Structures are given as structure tokens and as C-alpha cells.
Amino acid sequence: MSRKAKRVPKRGAVWHLSAEEVTLAKKPRYNGFACGHGAHGDTKYNRARANRAWKRDMQKGPHGPFFFAGMTDALTR
């Protein structure tokens, strides 16, 4: 036996929702971040804050290969 082909109805709804889908569609959607209860402050990468931290580290003391450049004279004496 051949199967009967399913056709789109000429009138009415094209698709049918289940009872659960209809219930969820009727409910209002809640946005939890709308009232300010989300993450606070700079949560993403902040270029200015990273630059300030880098400058603060540089002012604390000598860093990098140039730190040892001045010590070569002291070692050769």
C-alpha cells in the first residue's frame, strides 16, 4: 500500500502547537538583567585599566632584559 501524502491545509492554521507549547507561548518572558541584577562593574577586558596596571608594575622596579645590562660592568670588575 502506498502512503497518503501529507498536504498543507488550504484554510486554517498551517502548524499545530501542543498544549504545553501554547501555555509557554502565552507566558510573559522575564528578563533578569533588566532590573540591574546582572554582573556589576567592568566584567569585560578594560584596555585603560590594563594599561594603568602595566604602568604601575613598571614603576615598582626594574624589569626586562635592560635590568641586567647595567650589572655586566659590575661583574667584569
C-alpha positions in Angstrom: 0.0 0.0 0.0 1.1 3.5 -0.7 1.2 6.1 2.0 -1.1 9.1 1.8 0.9 12.3 1.1 0.5 15.0 3.8 -0.6 18.3 2.3 -0.8 21.8 3.7 -4.4 22.7 4.5 -5.9 25.4 2.3 -7.6 27.1 5.3 -6.8 27.5 9.0 -3.5 27.1 10.8 -0.5 25.7 8.9 1.0 24.2 12.0 -0.3 22.9 15.3 1.1 23.6 18.7 0.9 21.2 21.6 -0.9 22.2 24.8 2.5 22.7 26.6 3.8 24.9 23.7 0.7 27.0 23.8 1.0 27.5 27.6 4.6 28.6 27.3 3.9 30.9 24.4 1.2 32.7 26.5 3.5 33.3 29.5 5.3 36.7 29.7 9.1 36.5 29.1 11.2 37.6 32.1 14.5 39.4 31.6 16.6 39.0 34.7 19.1 41.6 33.6 16.5 44.4 33.1 16.4 45.3 36.8 20.2 45.5 37.3 20.8 42.2 38.9 23.4 41.1 36.4 27.2 41.5 36.6 28.4 44.8 38.0 31.4 46.9 37.0 34.0 46.2 34.3 33.5 42.5 33.6 35.0 42.6 30.2 38.5 43.5 29.2 39.2 47.1 30.0 42.2 48.4 28.0 42.6 51.5 30.2 42.7 49.5 33.4 45.2 47.1 31.9 47.4 50.0 30.8 47.3 51.5 34.3 48.2 48.2 35.9 51.1 47.8 33.4 52.4 51.3 34.2 52.1 50.7 37.9 54.1 47.5 37.6 56.8 49.3 35.6 57.1 52.0 38.3 57.6 49.4 41.1 61.0 48.3 40.0 63.3 47.4 37.1 62.0 44.7 34.7 63.1 43.1 31.5 66.5 42.5 29.8 67.7 46.0 30.5 67.9 45.3 34.2 70.9 43.0 33.6 72.6 45.4 31.2 73.9 47.6 34.0 75.1 44.6 36.0 77.6 43.4 33.3 80.0 46.2 34.3 79.9 45.2 37.9 80.5 41.5 37.1 83.6 42.2 34.9 85.4 44.3 37.5 
